Amino acid sequence: MFAWLRGFAGSREQKGATVDTIARALFEGAESKSGARVNAATSLSVSTVLACVRVIAEGVAQVPFKLYRGTGDTREEATDDPRYSILHTRPSELQTSFEFRETIALHAALTGNAFALKVRAGERLLELIPLDPGLVTIVPASTTGERPTFRYRVGTTVVEFAADDVWHIKGPSWNAVRGLQIVALAREAIGLSMATEEHGARLFSNGARPSGILTSAADIPVDKQRDLAKQWLEAYGSGNAGKTAILSGGLDWKPVSLDSEASQFLETRRFQIEEICRAFRVMPIMVGHADKSATYASAEQMFLAHVVHTLSPWYSRLEQSADAALLSPRDRAAGLYTKFSAQGLMRADSRSFGEFTTRMILNGSMTRNEVRGLMELNPIAGLSEPLRPVNMTTSLRDPEPATEGNQNAP
């Protein structure tokens, strides 16, 4: 299935190259102090990490992403440009626009980097195909003499692409070449969450009972000790929680570990949710972790804060990256630019939306047809002119001099 990729690379194909140490460390991972090995793949098994990257990826994918052309004070959708449909509708035969943006946002949020191959015919962009960030090596400009190049591993073969062939979206970066690996930076928080989940799973698999020691005043042969331990697990282990233990032959049970309440197990798990949310800059309420004191009104403001403080930076990052990678200097000089239309996410509720649009209409800031457009309604003849309040005027116009025939003079 990667034959087209080799054909696209042409003479830039190289044999024997390997993935760089950064990508290897990312996907092989490192062991945290809790003992859990944390990497991009294992971290997704943590429900909070999965929820954080999903809420970012879906937030990026669910709003329209369009190409616009600005001329002076006006702007319009550049539907005549082939890149409009690539960004807004179908980047390739493999994915819809929603799926494509969800994929690259998932890669960028989790690994700090996302890569999309630009399939072109001459200067014309035909498709955008996401690349697995774990298989991409960035060769710095210092070693190539020009701009950075990208090496993509396909099986045992490494295909090399020029800088203009790949759209690289970086998260927060230290060296301006590769985005920081959030999973690596938050390794201890994620690792502790993995350890607590494993502890909980083992606790309940053992019948929700703490480990301990069966003691007896009499000596028990080794072979009978094994049989006794096996019989105990079969009778009171997984699936038998709550049964009454019957001890005979002078046996006594002595627990040797703390129970969940004493070790503050649930409190630790709640705190780890907040710790991971801090790393991804996602509000806990967006991953289903709500404060008991939160009201409907406060939750509403938190949802708006999520749009402003979590999604808006990602929108700006992707917009500017797309402008730089997909538009030429001549395109940008001609007024072309990309934009996420996130107005719909800012609608708190129908009442607030109605109050806002009413003020905008009465102040003349928006026409009634522009408001209808926000609600995906067709325009109505005669509603495209802004209203002009009769009790308002600009302070820039000088008052007309008083004359005998001028009734409007002050």
C-alpha positions in Angstrom: 0.0 0.0 0.0 3.0 2.3 0.3 4.0 1.9 -3.4 2.7 5.4 -4.1 4.9 6.8 -1.4 8.0 5.3 -2.9 7.0 6.6 -6.3 6.4 10.0 -4.9 9.8 10.1 -3.3 11.6 9.0 -6.5 15.4 9.3 -6.2 15.2 10.5 -2.6 14.7 7.0 -1.3 17.5 5.8 1.0 18.3 2.3 2.4 19.3 1.5 5.9 18.3 4.7 7.7 16.8 4.4 11.2 14.3 6.4 13.2 16.1 9.2 15.3 16.6 8.8 19.0 13.8 11.3 19.8 11.1 9.3 18.0 12.5 6.1 19.4 12.3 7.4 22.9 8.8 8.6 22.3 7.4 5.3 21.2 9.6 3.0 23.2 9.0 5.2 26.3 10.9 5.4 29.6 10.1 3.9 32.9 8.6 6.3 35.4 9.4 6.3 39.1 6.2 4.5 39.8 7.6 1.6 37.7 5.1 2.1 34.8 6.6 2.5 31.3 5.2 5.6 29.7 5.1 6.2 25.9 2.6 7.5 23.4 0.9 4.1 23.0 0.7 3.1 26.7 -0.4 6.5 27.9 -3.6 6.2 25.8 -4.6 3.3 28.1 -5.0 6.0 30.8 -8.6 7.2 30.5 -7.7 10.8 31.4 -5.0 11.0 28.7 -7.3 9.5 26.2 -10.1 12.0 27.1 -7.7 15.0 27.0 -6.4 14.3 23.5 -9.8 13.4 22.2 -11.4 16.6 23.5 -8.6 18.6 21.7 -8.8 16.6 18.5 -12.5 16.6 18.3 -12.6 20.3 19.1 -10.3 21.0 16.2 -12.2 18.7 13.9 -15.8 19.7 14.6 -15.6 23.4 13.5 -15.3 24.3 9.7 -11.8 25.0 8.4 -12.0 27.2 5.3 -9.8 29.1 2.9 -10.7 32.8 2.7 -9.7 35.7 0.4 -9.5 39.1 2.0 -9.7 42.3 -0.1 -9.5 45.5 1.8 -12.2 45.4 4.5 -14.1 42.6 2.9 -13.6 38.8 2.8 -15.1 35.9 1.1 -14.7 32.1 0.9 -12.2 31.2 -1.7 -14.3 28.4 -3.1 -12.7 28.8 -6.6 -9.4 27.7 -5.2 -8.8 23.8 -5.2 -7.3 24.0 -1.7 -10.7 25.2 -0.3 -12.3 21.7 -0.8 -9.1 20.0 0.4 -9.2 21.8 3.7 -13.0 22.0 4.2 -14.3 18.8 2.6 -11.9 16.0 1.6 -8.1 16.2 2.0 -7.7 12.8 0.4 -9.5 9.6 -0.7 -8.5 8.2 2.7 -10.3 10.7 5.0 -12.8 13.4 5.3 -11.8 16.8 6.6 -13.1 15.9 10.0 -11.1 12.7 10.2 -8.0 14.3 8.8 -8.0 17.2 11.3 -8.9 14.8 14.1 -5.9 12.7 13.3 -3.3 15.5 13.0 -4.6 17.2 16.2 -4.5 13.8 18.0 -0.8 13.4 16.9 0.1 17.0 17.8 -1.6 16.9 21.2 -0.1 13.6 22.2 3.4 13.7 20.7 3.9 17.4 20.1 4.2 16.9 16.3 2.0 16.1 13.4 3.1 15.5 9.8 1.0 15.5 6.6 2.4 14.6 3.2 1.6 17.2 0.4 0.8 15.2 -2.7 1.1 17.6 -5.6 1.1 17.9 -9.4 3.6 20.6 -10.1 2.6 23.4 -7.9 -1.0 22.3 -7.4 -1.9 20.6 -4.2 -3.9 17.4 -4.7 -4.1 15.7 -1.3 -3.0 15.8 2.3 -2.1 12.5 3.9 -1.2 12.2 7.6 2.1 10.5 8.5 2.8 8.4 11.6 4.9 10.8 13.8 6.7 7.9 15.3 8.1 7.0 11.9 9.3 10.5 10.9 12.8 11.6 11.4 13.6 15.3 11.1 17.0 16.0 9.7 18.1 19.5 10.9 19.0 22.2 8.4 22.6 22.3 9.8 23.3 18.8 8.3 21.5 19.4 5.0 22.8 22.9 4.3 19.4 24.3 3.5 16.0 23.6 5.2 15.2 20.6 7.4 14.2 17.4 5.5 12.0 14.6 6.7 12.7 10.8 6.6 9.7 8.5 6.7 10.3 4.8 7.4 8.2 2.4 5.4 9.1 -1.1 6.6 12.9 -1.5 6.1 13.0 1.4 3.6 13.3 5.1 4.5 11.8 7.7 2.1 13.2 11.2 2.3 11.1 14.3 1.6 12.1 17.9 1.1 10.8 20.5 3.5 8.2 21.7 0.9 6.7 18.2 0.7 5.6 17.9 4.3 3.2 20.0 6.4 4.7 19.9 9.9 2.5 21.1 12.8 4.5 21.7 16.0 3.2 22.0 19.5 5.1 24.1 22.0 8.8 23.8 21.0 12.1 24.2 22.7 14.4 24.2 19.6 12.0 25.4 16.9 12.6 22.1 15.1 10.4 19.5 16.9 7.6 20.0 19.3 7.9 19.1 23.0 6.7 15.6 23.9 3.9 16.2 26.4 3.8 12.5 27.3 7.5 12.6 28.2 7.2 15.8 30.2 4.2 14.5 32.1 5.7 11.0 32.5 5.5 10.9 36.3 1.9 12.1 36.5 0.9 9.6 33.8 3.0 6.8 35.3 1.4 7.3 38.8 -2.0 7.2 37.2 -1.1 3.9 35.5 0.2 2.5 38.7 -3.0 3.4 40.7 -5.1 1.9 37.9 -3.1 -1.3 38.1 -3.4 -1.4 41.9 -7.2 -1.0 41.7 -7.4 -3.8 39.1 -5.3 -6.1 41.2 -7.2 -5.2 44.3 -10.6 -6.2 42.8 -9.1 -9.2 40.9 -8.1 -10.5 44.3 -11.6 -10.2 45.7 -11.2 -6.7 46.9 -9.3 -8.0 49.9 -5.8 -6.9 51.1 -3.0 -9.3 50.8 -1.9 -11.1 54.0 -0.6 -14.2 55.6 -2.2 -17.4 56.7 -0.5 -18.5 59.9 -0.7 -21.7 61.9 0.9 -22.7 65.2 1.7 -26.1 63.7 4.3 -26.8 61.0 2.8 -27.2 57.5 4.8 -29.1 54.8 5.8 -27.1 51.7 3.6 -29.1 49.4 0.6 -28.6 51.6 1.4 -24.9 51.8 1.0 -24.6 48.0 -2.2 -26.6 48.0 -3.6 -24.4 50.8 -2.7 -21.2 49.0 -4.4 -22.5 45.8 -7.5 -23.5 47.7 -7.7 -20.1 49.4 -7.5 -18.2 46.0 -10.1 -20.5 44.5 -12.4 -19.9 47.4 -12.0 -16.2 48.1 -10.1 -14.8 45.2 -11.5 -13.1 42.0 -15.2 -13.4 41.6 -15.7 -14.5 45.2 -15.6 -11.2 47.0 -17.8 -11.0 50.0 -17.8 -14.7 50.9 -17.2 -15.7 54.5 -13.8 -17.2 55.1 -13.8 -20.5 57.1 -10.4 -21.2 58.8 -9.7 -24.6 60.4 -6.7 -26.4 61.7 -5.5 -23.5 63.8 -5.1 -21.2 60.7 -5.3 -17.4 61.3 -5.4 -14.6 58.7 -3.2 -11.5 59.2 -3.5 -8.7 56.6 -0.1 -7.0 55.8 -1.1 -4.1 53.5 -3.2 -1.0 53.8 -6.8 -1.0 52.5 -7.9 1.5 49.9 -9.3 4.0 52.4 -6.2 4.0 54.5 -3.9 4.6 51.4 -6.3 7.3 50.1 -6.6 5.4 46.9 -9.6 7.2 45.5 -8.2 10.6 46.4 -5.0 9.8 44.6 -6.9 8.8 41.5 -8.9 12.1 41.6 -5.7 14.2 42.0 -4.0 12.4 39.1 -6.9 13.4 36.8 -6.3 17.0 37.6 -2.5 16.6 37.2 -2.8 15.1 33.7 -5.4 17.8 32.7 -2.8 20.5 33.7 -0.3 19.0 31.4 -2.6 19.0 28.4 -4.2 22.4 29.4 -7.7 20.8 29.5 -10.3 21.8 32.1 -11.2 18.7 34.3 -14.9 19.2 33.6 -14.2 18.5 29.9 -13.0 15.0 30.8 -16.0 14.3 33.0 -14.3 15.3 36.3 -16.6 17.9 37.8 -16.4 19.7 41.1 -19.4 18.8 43.3 -19.8 22.5 44.0 -20.1 23.4 40.3 -23.5 24.8 39.3 -25.0 25.0 35.8 -24.0 28.6 35.4 -20.4 28.0 36.4 -20.2 24.9 34.2 -21.4 27.0 31.3 -18.6 29.4 31.9 -16.1 26.6 32.1 -17.2 25.3 28.7 -16.7 28.8 27.2 -13.3 29.0 29.0 -12.4 25.7 27.3 -13.0 27.2 23.9 -11.0 30.4 24.7 -8.1 28.9 26.6 -7.8 25.4 25.2 -9.1 25.3 21.7 -8.4 28.8 20.5 -4.6 28.4 20.8 -4.8 25.2 18.8 -6.9 27.0 16.2 -4.3 29.8 15.9 -1.4 27.3 15.8 -3.0 25.3 12.9 -4.1 28.4 11.0 -0.7 30.0 11.0 1.0 26.7 10.2 -1.4 26.0 7.3 -0.8 29.6 5.9 2.9 29.0 6.0 3.0 25.5 4.6 0.1 25.4 2.2 0.1 29.0 0.8 2.9 30.6 -1.1 4.1 34.2 -0.4 2.2 35.2 -3.5 -1.0 33.6 -2.2 -0.7 35.4 1.1 0.0 38.7 -0.7 -3.2 38.2 -2.7 -5.1 38.0 0.6 -5.6 34.2 1.0 -5.6 32.8 4.5 -7.1 29.9 6.4 -9.6 30.3 9.3 -11.5 28.1 11.8 -15.1 29.2 12.1 -15.6 28.6 15.8 -18.5 31.0 16.4 -20.9 28.1 17.0 -18.9 26.9 20.0 -19.2 30.3 21.6 -23.0 30.1 21.8 -23.6 29.4 25.4 -27.4 28.8 25.0 -30.3 30.1 22.9 -31.1 32.8 25.3 -27.6 34.2 25.5 -27.2 33.9 21.7 -30.4 35.7 21.2 -29.4 38.6 23.5 -26.0 38.9 21.8 -27.3 38.9 18.3 -30.1 41.3 19.1 -27.6 43.8 20.5 -25.4 43.4 17.4 -28.3 44.0 15.1 -29.7 47.0 17.0 -26.2 48.6 17.1 -25.8 48.1 13.4 -22.7 45.8 13.9 -24.4 42.9 12.1 -27.1 42.6 9.5 -30.1 40.3 10.1 -29.0 38.1 7.2 -25.5 37.7 8.8 -27.2 36.4 12.0 -29.3 34.1 9.9 -26.1 32.8 8.3 -24.8 31.9 11.8 -27.9 29.7 12.2 -27.4 28.2 8.7 -30.6 29.9 7.4 -31.0 31.4 3.9 -30.9 35.2 3.5 -34.2 37.1 3.1 -34.5 40.0 0.7 -34.2 43.4 2.4 -32.4 42.1 5.5 -28.8 42.7 4.3 -28.6 46.3 5.2 -27.4 47.2 8.8 -29.8 49.1 11.0 -28.9 52.6 11.9 -30.1 53.7 15.3 -31.6 57.2 15.1 -30.3 58.2 18.5 -26.7 57.5 17.7 -24.2 59.2 15.4 -20.4 59.4 15.0 -18.3 62.0 16.8 -16.2 62.6 13.8 -18.7 64.7 11.8 -18.6 68.4 12.6 -22.0 70.0 13.3 -23.5 71.9 10.5 -23.4 75.7 10.9 -26.6 77.3 12.0 -28.5 78.9 9.1 -32.0 80.1 8.7 -33.1 77.1 6.6 -31.2 74.5 8.6 -33.6 73.0 11.0 -31.1 70.3 12.0 -28.5 72.7 13.2 -27.8 72.7 17.0 
